[in-house]
Amino acid sequence: MNFGPGDMVFLKSGGPRMTVESVGEVHMTGEAGVWCVWFEQAGSKQVAKREVFAPVTLKRAEERKQPARTAGSYF
């Protein structure tokens, strides 16, 4: 499966929803890699985590529908 920057993915084995940052070749192995970012709760803060995954370990997440924003609505 092909992934691109901005795609939402999950690990096939489960875990958090992640955003693809980039796709390319992993320098040390020469194999394809998908660079992902996600957020985890650390106390009262959200902390960004990043990791590289083999494409075969990922599946595309379904897009969440965002409610329409109204004038003056910021959140």
N, CA and C atoms as an extended XYZ file, in Angstrom:
225
Properties=species:S:1:pos:R:3:atomname:S:1:resname:S:1:resid:I:1 pbc="F F F"
N         0.850       -1.178        0.000 N   MET     1
C         0.000        0.000        0.000 CA  MET     1
C         0.892        1.235        0.000 C   MET     1
N         0.525        2.234       -0.756 N   ASN     2
C         1.289        3.471       -0.817 CA  ASN     2
C         0.752        4.470        0.193 C   ASN     2
N         1.657        5.104        0.903 N   PHE     3
C         1.297        6.139        1.870 CA  PHE     3
C         1.987        7.429        1.465 C   PHE     3
N         1.395        8.553        1.859 N   GLY     4
C         1.989        9.847        1.571 CA  GLY     4
C         1.854       10.779        2.752 C   GLY     4
N         2.614       11.865        2.774 N   PRO     5
C         2.536       12.829        3.868 CA  PRO     5
C         1.101       13.296        4.092 C   PRO     5
N         0.714       13.316        5.361 N   GLY     6
C        -0.631       13.738        5.728 CA  GLY     6
C        -1.623       12.607        5.873 C   GLY     6
N        -1.276       11.411        5.366 N   ASP     7
C        -2.173       10.260        5.522 CA  ASP     7
C        -2.281        9.890        6.998 C   ASP     7
N        -3.449        9.419        7.393 N   MET     8
C        -3.673        8.935        8.753 CA  MET     8
C        -3.572        7.417        8.720 C   MET     8
N        -2.776        6.842        9.639 N   VAL     9
C        -2.533        5.401        9.651 CA  VAL     9
C        -2.582        4.848       11.076 C   VAL     9
N        -2.702        3.525       11.146 N   PHE    10
C        -2.598        2.761       12.396 CA  PHE    10
C        -1.615        1.628       12.146 C   PHE    10
N        -1.002        1.124       13.200 N   LEU    11
C        -0.284       -0.140       13.093 CA  LEU    11
C        -1.317       -1.248       12.956 C   LEU    11
N        -1.065       -2.237       12.132 N   LYS    12
C        -1.993       -3.359       11.968 CA  LYS    12
C        -2.216       -4.077       13.289 C   LYS    12
N        -1.235       -4.046       14.171 N   SER    13
C        -1.345       -4.713       15.468 CA  SER    13
C        -2.080       -3.864       16.504 C   SER    13
N        -2.439       -2.623       16.144 N   GLY    14
C        -3.155       -1.737       17.064 CA  GLY    14
C        -2.284       -0.568       17.474 C   GLY    14
N        -2.840        0.310       18.287 N   GLY    15
C        -2.091        1.468       18.745 CA  GLY    15
C        -2.765        2.761       18.352 C   GLY    15
N        -2.077        3.886       18.575 N   PRO    16
C        -2.679        5.190       18.321 CA  PRO    16
C        -2.781        5.517       16.834 C   PRO    16
N        -3.669        6.414       16.520 N   ARG    17
C        -3.795        6.966       15.172 CA  ARG    17
C        -2.573        7.852       14.944 C   ARG    17
N        -1.913        7.715       13.782 N   MET    18
C        -0.683        8.453       13.502 CA  MET    18
C        -0.823        9.194       12.175 C   MET    18
N        -0.023       10.250       12.028 N   THR    19
C         0.032       11.001       10.781 CA  THR    19
C         1.359       10.716       10.087 C   THR    19
N         1.309       10.403        8.805 N   VAL    20
C         2.525       10.168        8.023 CA  VAL    20
C         3.197       11.517        7.777 C   VAL    20
N         4.475       11.620        8.166 N   GLU    21
C         5.259       12.828        7.912 CA  GLU    21
C         6.004       12.734        6.581 C   GLU    21
N         6.575       11.570        6.307 N   SER    22
C         7.277       11.379        5.046 CA  SER    22
C         7.433        9.887        4.774 C   SER    22
N         7.780        9.591        3.525 N   VAL    23
C         7.979        8.209        3.083 CA  VAL    23
C         9.277        8.186        2.282 C   VAL    23
N        10.075        7.153        2.481 N   GLY    24
C        11.323        7.066        1.729 CA  GLY    24
C        12.108        5.830        2.099 C   GLY    24
N        13.388        5.878        1.797 N   GLU    25
C        14.283        4.767        2.074 CA  GLU    25
C        14.990        4.997        3.401 C   GLU    25
N        15.009        3.973        4.244 N   VAL    26
C        15.732        4.044        5.517 CA  VAL    26
C        17.217        3.875        5.196 C   VAL    26
N        18.013        4.863        5.546 N   HIS    27
C        19.435        4.901        5.160 CA  HIS    27
C        20.205        3.659        5.605 C   HIS    27
N        19.996        3.213        6.826 N   MET    28
C        20.813        2.110        7.355 CA  MET    28
C        20.461        0.752        6.757 C   MET    28
N        19.198        0.573        6.331 N   THR    29
C        18.784       -0.742        5.825 CA  THR    29
C        18.534       -0.769        4.331 C   THR    29
N        18.288        0.408        3.735 N   GLY    30
C        17.951        0.467        2.319 CA  GLY    30
C        16.525        0.062        2.022 C   GLY    30
N        15.743       -0.223        3.061 N   GLU    31
C        14.350       -0.640        2.886 CA  GLU    31
C        13.423        0.566        2.978 C   GLU    31
N        12.202        0.391        2.496 N   ALA    32
C        11.201        1.456        2.542 CA  ALA    32
C        10.806        1.735        3.992 C   ALA    32
N        10.566        3.003        4.292 N   GLY    33
C        10.146        3.397        5.638 CA  GLY    33
C         9.072        4.471        5.567 C   GLY    33
N         8.223        4.484        6.576 N   VAL    34
C         7.173        5.492        6.703 CA  VAL    34
C         7.391        6.191        8.035 C   VAL    34
N         7.709        7.491        7.987 N   TRP    35
C         7.950        8.280        9.193 CA  TRP    35
C         6.612        8.800        9.690 C   TRP    35
N         6.278        8.487       10.945 N   CYS    36
C         4.977        8.850       11.505 CA  CYS    36
C         5.146        9.662       12.783 C   CYS    36
N         4.126       10.465       13.085 N   VAL    37
C         4.060       11.226       14.329 CA  VAL    37
C         2.686       11.001       14.949 C   VAL    37
N         2.660       10.941       16.293 N   TRP    38
C         1.414       10.817       17.043 CA  TRP    38
C         1.615       11.471       18.390 C   TRP    38
N         0.548       11.586       19.162 N   PHE    39
C         0.628       12.234       20.466 CA  PHE    39
C         0.229       11.261       21.560 C   PHE    39
N         0.948       11.338       22.683 N   GLU    40
C         0.657       10.527       23.867 CA  GLU    40
C         0.515       11.437       25.066 C   GLU    40
N        -0.322       11.030       25.998 N   GLN    41
C        -0.517       11.767       27.240 CA  GLN    41
C         0.666       11.491       28.164 C   GLN    41
N         1.283       12.555       28.682 N   ALA    42
C         2.383       12.445       29.643 CA  ALA    42
C         2.046       13.378       30.798 C   ALA    42
N         1.402       12.830       31.810 N   GLY    43
C         0.916       13.678       32.899 CA  GLY    43
C        -0.210       14.543       32.379 C   GLY    43
N        -0.059       15.846       32.488 N   SER    44
C        -1.096       16.751       32.003 CA  SER    44
C        -0.769       17.313       30.615 C   SER    44
N         0.281       16.792       29.975 N   LYS    45
C         0.706       17.303       28.669 CA  LYS    45
C         0.518       16.257       27.570 C   LYS    45
N         0.382       16.729       26.350 N   GLN    46
C         0.407       15.877       25.166 CA  GLN    46
C         1.823       15.960       24.589 C   GLN    46
N         2.467       14.819       24.401 N   VAL    47
C         3.837       14.780       23.917 CA  VAL    47
C         3.865       14.125       22.532 C   VAL    47
N         4.537       14.778       21.569 N   ALA    48
C         4.676       14.222       20.225 CA  ALA    48
C         5.699       13.091       20.246 C   ALA    48
N         5.358       12.005       19.605 N   LYS    49
C         6.258       10.856       19.442 CA  LYS    49
C         6.460       10.630       17.958 C   LYS    49
N         7.640       10.195       17.563 N   ARG    50
C         7.957        9.937       16.161 CA  ARG    50
C         8.684        8.605       16.040 C   ARG    50
N         8.394        7.903       14.947 N   GLU    51
C         9.047        6.624       14.694 CA  GLU    51
C         8.935        6.302       13.208 C   GLU    51
N         9.808        5.415       12.735 N   VAL    52
C         9.779        4.934       11.354 CA  VAL    52
C         9.236        3.514       11.368 C   VAL    52
N         8.309        3.229       10.458 N   PHE    53
C         7.692        1.909       10.375 CA  PHE    53
C         7.819        1.359        8.957 C   PHE    53
N         7.904        0.041        8.842 N   ALA    54
C         7.850       -0.607        7.530 CA  ALA    54
C         6.422       -0.467        6.999 C   ALA    54
N         6.237       -0.153        5.723 N   PRO    55
C         4.888        0.023        5.182 CA  PRO    55
C         3.976       -1.184        5.401 C   PRO    55
N         4.533       -2.382        5.403 N   VAL    56
C         3.732       -3.594        5.568 CA  VAL    56
C         3.065       -3.662        6.950 C   VAL    56
N         3.569       -2.908        7.918 N   THR    57
C         3.018       -2.951        9.284 CA  THR    57
C         1.874       -1.960        9.496 C   THR    57
N         1.580       -1.126        8.480 N   LEU    58
C         0.592       -0.060        8.634 CA  LEU    58
C        -0.657       -0.300        7.807 C   LEU    58
N        -1.769        0.274        8.283 N   LYS    59
C        -3.002        0.306        7.494 CA  LYS    59
C        -3.552        1.725        7.559 C   LYS    59
N        -4.202        2.125        6.495 N   ARG    60
C        -4.773        3.469        6.402 CA  ARG    60
C        -5.971        3.593        7.338 C   ARG    60
N        -6.049        4.713        8.054 N   ALA    61
C        -7.174        4.990        8.943 CA  ALA    61
C        -8.272        5.690        8.150 C   ALA    61
N        -9.501        5.444        8.528 N   GLU    62
C       -10.610        6.149        7.895 CA  GLU    62
C       -10.610        7.587        8.382 C   GLU    62
N       -10.939        8.503        7.489 N   GLU    63
C       -10.986        9.920        7.852 CA  GLU    63
C       -12.129       10.172        8.822 C   GLU    63
N       -11.846       10.952        9.846 N   ARG    64
C       -12.895       11.378       10.778 CA  ARG    64
C       -13.617       12.567       10.174 C   ARG    64
N       -14.921       12.585       10.301 N   LYS    65
C       -15.681       13.725        9.799 CA  LYS    65
C       -15.648       14.826       10.844 C   LYS    65
N       -15.240       16.014       10.421 N   GLN    66
C       -15.177       17.180       11.300 CA  GLN    66
C       -16.505       17.913       11.235 C   GLN    66
N       -17.055       18.338       12.378 N   PRO    67
C       -18.284       19.134       12.331 CA  PRO    67
C       -17.997       20.476       11.659 C   PRO    67
N       -18.992       20.980       10.943 N   ALA    68
C       -18.837       22.273       10.270 CA  ALA    68
C       -18.659       23.365       11.312 C   ALA    68
N       -17.749       24.288       11.042 N   ARG    69
C       -17.523       25.409       11.954 CA  ARG    69
C       -18.491       26.535       11.609 C   ARG    69
N       -18.901       27.233       12.630 N   THR    70
C       -19.772       28.381       12.432 CA  THR    70
C       -18.965       29.657       12.632 C   THR    70
N       -19.477       30.744       12.138 N   ALA    71
C       -18.783       32.032       12.278 CA  ALA    71
C       -18.488       32.306       13.744 C   ALA    71
N       -17.266       32.722       14.037 N   GLY    72
C       -16.865       33.022       15.418 CA  GLY    72
C       -16.468       31.805       16.223 C   GLY    72
N       -16.507       30.609       15.618 N   SER    73
C       -16.142       29.388       16.310 CA  SER    73
C       -14.662       29.082       16.052 C   SER    73
N       -13.875       28.962       17.115 N   TYR    74
C       -12.446       28.713       16.956 CA  TYR    74
C       -12.036       27.334       17.409 C   TYR    74
N       -12.851       26.620       18.135 N   PHE    75
C       -12.479       25.316       18.655 CA  PHE    75
C       -13.484       24.278       18.295 C   PHE    75
